[in-house]
Amino acid sequence: MGGEPEVVPLEERSSVEDARASLDEMTAQMRDALVAEFPEGSWEIANEQGTAPGGAEYEGMRAISLSSELWGFDRSVASGQDRDRAVEVVSQIGERHGFGELQIYVEHDDSFQSIAWNASGDHYVLGSQERATLTYRTSPRLSAEQLASIG
């Protein structure tokens, strides 16, 4: 998947708690915007969020990465004008939150997957087949407590 930016160093990224709050807010705005655009649809959680070792360390402190819930929209936005409008609406919100342009990396007549990255290495994914889905994953990050111990 292209479009991954040069990422800021681990110790300069916001805390995992701040990243979660910011990304939760952003994806809530995205979900609301898609409901406004496609009012016959509604969102539900398809899979719960998770955490994983982030594969990075700073001075012996282990970072973690977060995956958001996988949100499912009970309407497809996979083709034609629906896809173009959904990608445009979501991308505009992502860009306001510091993400690059949403890029489609899988595209078929009846489905697509798209991704956007920010400078910290976080990304979100919008896709659609029988229904649209939205999720994010943070880059490896330290906790607020770990960051405070550096300063």
Residue, then its C-alpha position, 0 to 999 in steps of 0.5 A: m500500500g503506497g502513500e506511507p509518509e516519513v514518520v516522526p520519531l516514536e518519542e515525538r508522537s502524541s501518547v497512545e491515549d491522545a491518539r485514540a481520542s483524536l482518531d475516535e473523534m475523527t472516525a465518529q465525524m466520518r460516520d456521521a458524515l456518511v449517514a448525512e450523505f446516505p441517510e438510509g444507512s446506519w453504523e454498528i460495531a462489527n469487531e471490537q478494538g484491540t491493542a498489540p505490541g507496537g514493535a518499537e521501543y524507546e529507551g527500553m519502553r515498549a510501544i503499543s499500537l491500537s486498532s479501532e473497532l471495525w465499524g460496519f455501515d448497513r449499506s454498500v457504497a462500493s460503486g460509481q457515484d456512491r463510492d466517489r462521494a463516500v471517498e470524497v466526504v471521508s477524505q475531507i474529514g481525514e485531511r482536516h485531521g492531518f491525514g493525506e489523501l484517501q487512496i484507493y488501493v483495491e478496486h473492483d466493480d462491486s468493492f473497494q479498499s482505500i487508505a490514508w496515512n498521517a505523519s505519525g504513521d497512523h492510518y484509517v481504512l474505508g472499504s465497501q462490498e456488501r456494506a461499507t466498513l471503517t477502521y483505524r490503526t495507530s502507529p506504535r506509541l508510548s503511553a502518556e505515563q511513558l512520555a512523561s518519564i522522558g521529559 
